[in-house]
Amino acid sequence: MGLVAALLVLGLSASFGTASACNGNSGFCDLPLTQVTFAATHNAGAFSLDIPDLIDANVPGVDVNDALKCVYENHDKNFREQLDFGIRAFNLDLCSKETEPGVLFNCHGVPPAYGKPFTNSLETFTGWLRTNSEEVVIMWPGNLKIGSNAASQWEALMGNHFGEAGACLHVTATTNASAWSRRDQASCILVQGRPNENITLGHLVESNLRVVVWDFYWKEWVNNSYDPFVNPGATSESLLADFQKYGRGEKNVLPEAVLAFNVIGAPKLPSPAKFNQCKDVFCQIKEAEIMVDELELSCIKTLSRRYNKDLVQDDAQPHKYKAEETCPEFSCGCLGYISPLEVVHQELLTLGHSLHAVAIDYPGIGRSSVTDLARRMNEATLRHRLGSPELGADWWSCHRQPVLMAVAIPCSLVLLALVCCLLRRWYLRAQQRVEEKKRARKEAASARMQETGFMGATDHGYPGYPGQMQPSNPTWEMQVPQMAPTWPAQNQQPGWQLQGTVPQQIPPGVRVAPSAGAGLKQPFQKLHETE
């Protein structure tokens, strides 16, 4: 049923013109402009600024004025890079200079840090829209420090650049888009109050009215989430808690208003008062280091990295946030959402509210993508309008844990058994090697003992074996008292007599009676201490 409804909407969206896609998706062409969520940047022109000098003195080793970029600049991407990244809504701070009257500059802060003239930036938008003919962008004024008649100056600036005959087409709650004709080049509409629901994204693309300009009094019909009691010093948790109040209806949203969420913090500019009171350079260095530390704590890029990672997750992150949505019958459960802001968006849809913009600083850092988030929200809005259920989880998503457990437990047991077998095999081989080493040492010792015993007897003047008959005139003789010959009588020969047949050292393997050698002049000596 959901698939049939989706195909029906796609057919309807294509029936009023030739637009094949609107902001990247053909299904979005049928969405009313007020129900489209735009990926936005806060202080979009705050990049490559000329930072004002907070202190005049030069402090050795500490550049406070250079560190001020941390609290002045909101982006490291210019307008073209933001457009290419997927940003489609731009909150703009503009300032004028007394030295250059009539020229409006990108700027930010008090005292202001100036960027390039905004008229040059408008040419960037014109060229990009010419190349991307199915994209719609929004521009709205932030802080305009441009003197008197700021509202008329803003309208004239946008009308002169994007309007026909020097003016944008005015759009109110009663404007009917069916009478619009197609413009030759990308033109603008000036939104004065919440537009009629019949003005869809597809109408804007087909009419080539693709620059949506909010008028100077946009806060009368756009509920801006920025809260001076919440955003300064905010954490990701405190920002989310504030957004959730809108989803629960605890913060009032007028029926004719749309919402704009600002996922931003507010940096704190350090005071140079103590630095200016210093009388010596050592005091200046100390106070300058304190100011730099304070700047690092409230650095916009540091804050944005944390907010974006926690609240503006890209498509690569897991679906871990749940809402009370209806799941498809064929699925085993709802897939869930990647960002907690998507859960708030679901609650807003239930209350009948629309989230028109999500604005951040430094898009792309912190494993985030406000472009992915806005696209997912628009897909959810389309499903809500069609009455289709939310995305269902596939079989693997629902059964991943039990399957992994069923596979992991036996695999772990098998692995444990293999480890035990390997350990036992290693132990047996180690024991075998030990026994082989013992046997080898024993055999080597036995061979050495036999060799050493024979050679030892020869070294002491004994040319034969123990008990062998010697000539009657040896070079030395030693009387062995009470020793009877142990060889047979037939082996004795005439002219031979037993002479010193016991060497001073006893060769290995020869057993000698305990009383042997008792009357010798020289005692027996061992061949080795181990014998």
Secondary structure, DSSP 8 states (H G I E B T S, - for coil): -HHHHHHHHHHHHHHTS--S-BTTBGGGGGSBGGG--EEEETTTT-SS-B---S--S-BTTB-HHHHTHHHH---SS-HHHHHHHT--EEEEEEEEETTEEEEEEEEETTTTEEEEEHHHHHHHHHHHHHH-TT--EEEEEEEEES-S-HHHHHHHHHHHHHSBTTB-EEE-TT--GGG----SS--EEEE-SS--TT-BHHHHHHHT--EEEE-TTGGGTEEE---TTTSBT--HHHHHHHHHHHHTT-S---TT-EEEEEE--B------HHHHT--SHHHHHHHHHHHHHHHHHT-HHHHHHHHHHHHSB-TTS---B--S----TTSSSB--BSSHHHHHHHHHHHHT--EEEEEESSTT-SSB-HHHHHHHHHHHHHHHHHT----B--HHHHHHHHHHHHHHHHHHHHHHHHHHHHHHHHHHHHHHHHHHHHHHHHHHHHHHHHHHHHHHHHHTT--S-TT----SS-SS----TT----S-GGG--TT------S-SB--TT----TTTTTT-SS--B-SSTT-
